[in-house]
């Protein structure tokens, strides 16, 4: 297993955000985490990324226990989070955003990898010297993914990447996630767009109020009547 | 001709303010922290420089040192003092109270450091101004009836060169990008693998370097240092930073020069005691029409340099 999370528990003050969640992602797999707003999905990803410290539980990446390691060490190991709301740096240029994605690297191939991202996203290439604030929502999401790619991740975690995108852009985005996966990148995807997520993922987990309430293959979850009632109906409208 | 001379003097004086104004703008822009110890770092470099050139190393370890090594050590001491401030104001309170940048605690504790350092120097050396002598203290360039002091023009050049170098650092290096990214969005910066706890001391080292250098240049230019030398320069540099626009390096440069110019012209036309009224009056009037300052951005702490 590339990523193994065991009994992860996280509190913010009085809020018990994540309650003893265990999940895993195999090399080359796309795994999705589903759940309503406030189910603890983002907190879970932030804890895996090392941005917040869990109260209990262990996180193993590539067989090594990284629970006590900082975010930087996790990025270096190949674990990268594309945060909710993109969080690109609007006071930096498009190109600088990509360069900062490669912050933990010291090899000479960063420039080449920046060009590779620009080849992948010609829209970004056309605005490489412009401040990232001028990009549209879809372009910002591409930049956020491109920035994450610059760290040479082995596992990319995406937090609600489709949020605020038009249906066409959502299709493009999921196409991109599929492409990246076929090129060898493992994906942990948090989505409210349950349909799309289950279409692309091999397996999924369902969180409710911080606790794991269901897990299984995408087909099993898609057929689960409880899930259909709780989430699929709601996201049909949204999508 | 006299007025041209005054304009020249004003720009030279502004050159001293530039380094301190940029130090203020850097800590405000990146850390959202008004660091009150900045004037005292300026003073420490000048006073320690003077002490070494007058007494030599402490405990009789050496004869009086030459002016250059004295000021060099003075600058290093300013950098070290700045790191002490980082450790015990910014980092300590951030670790203890979470995001203390949102609170007045670092600001007040930096004010505490200002007074502690100032009174330590007062206890050691008393409050009298001390003469600081360099071999070229009186070298002047005379041109078309104008007098340009060579140390002044050199210090203006050094000051601008350091700030230009700083601007390059911020724009062209990965460290600079990391500083700007941290300034804009520390949470996202952490996700990029930027270790904010290692980045923050860099800001304080740069602060100490800029202030220490400005203090050394002041000592060379005016041939005199005192434990109070930071106070006047500190308030003028804050005015310069605000006039230029908070968080903008080039704004701080322009603001520093404008304040220097306003000060000498004010003294020329209205007498020696008018400078503070003119400088702060200009600032208040400017803020009425341009609340962001000349080169400022909309939101403080978001997107600059």
Interface residues (C-beta under 8 A of the other chain):
Chain A: X49 X50 X51 X70 X71 X72 X74 X75 X76 X80 X81 X83 X87 X88 X89 X90 X91 X92 X96 X99 X100 X101 X103 X104 X133 X147 X151
Chain B: X174 X177 X178 X180 X181 X183 X184 X185 X187 X188 X189 X190 X191 X192 X193 X194 X195 X302 X303 X304 X305
